[in-house]
Amino acid sequence: MLATSSSPTARRSLVGLGRGALATEMADFGAEPFRARQLWHWIYHRGVADFAAMTSLSKGFRERLAAYYELHRPIVSRTLTSSDGTRKWVLRFSDGQEVETVHIPEEDRGTLCVSSQVGCTLSCSFCHTGTQRLVRNLGAAEIVAQVMIARDALGEWPSPQEDRQLTNLVLMGMGEPLFNYDNVAEALKIVMDPEGLSISRRKITLSTAGVVPMILRCGAELGVNLAVSLHAVRDDIRDSLVPLNRKYPIAELLDACRAYPGASNARRITFEYVMLKGVNDSPADARELVRLLAGIPAKVNLIPFNPWPGAPFECSPDAAIAAFSDIVFAAGYSAPVRTPRGRDILAACGQLKSASVKPRRSATGPHLAA
Ligand code: SAH
């Protein structure tokens, strides 16, 4: 079992194994149980990507580990920085597929927007990612790696307890997280572990287009905040914006939200509503939204439509968005209009679309950093 060398491709990555899986792996490797805890600390608290740096382990053990395992990160194929400080990393995995991860700094917090799939199968008509044909699920390691790459770039190792630039995590990047539930759940358990990356479930929000059968499980097992991409108040309109609605219509989706474990006035469900000119933005739509949300601890995020090349929609005028917000607000719901972030680097909601489909050879983005 203890070969002195092995080819790099044959080495197994330890990143992405949960605590239990890492313990089992180390037991099979012949290591004592506390070794798994030490490794966990080095990988997820210290962010070390090289066994040689794990100085609390004996040199011989480090060498044995390095012969059998690896810890490497995906390649950052491009880094783009927006004029508003938003950063986008294009990550390339070993099979050449790419996803995008976005960091959005704000005054009192910093949010990392993480992808769960390469591309997306939902084909929402207003979303750029939905036009990407190539799709596969990300593994747990590939989801966790997005957080680790951000920590690398932000210089936040060991995991700081306060004054973090990465305080919040949203599963709002490419893909539908509830179509890749097992890997997302495994990844989030690693991310939430207090002795590692240590991002609390209260700071994590999972956004879904409405995979109704998975919603309750997500709440019960992970306890993260829920966001729902609602976008329309009538089934005929939502059918055309979010085709998944044909399978799980609005009434069923809202019933699942009513039953979401952990939802309360202190922990509201976020309803995302993209403002599309002449499609879903009338005062009557706003009044119907208020009626539909009755009995749900809810807040509404109004998202001005972010354009992308060839998109068949326009953003609602400011006055229509303000009028919509006023109606929802007057009914007692918070209804902020989200300021688009990172639009100049196509990092805003619905603009992510990786080069897995169309290679971008020229470095056209502003402030190209790498
Ligand atoms: N599949 C999940 C996760 C993606 S979240 C979901 O649908 O919730 C991405 C969010 O950005 C969703 O609310 C999506 O509806 C929204 N979005 C997509 N395209 C957009 C666009 N062009 N402008 C503004 N918001 C958009």
Residues whose N, C-alpha, C, O or C-beta is under 5 A from the ligand:
A	BS01	SAH	F126 C127 H128 L171 M172 G173 G175 E176 P177 S207 T208 A209 S229 E272 V274 I303 P304 F305 N306 C349 G350
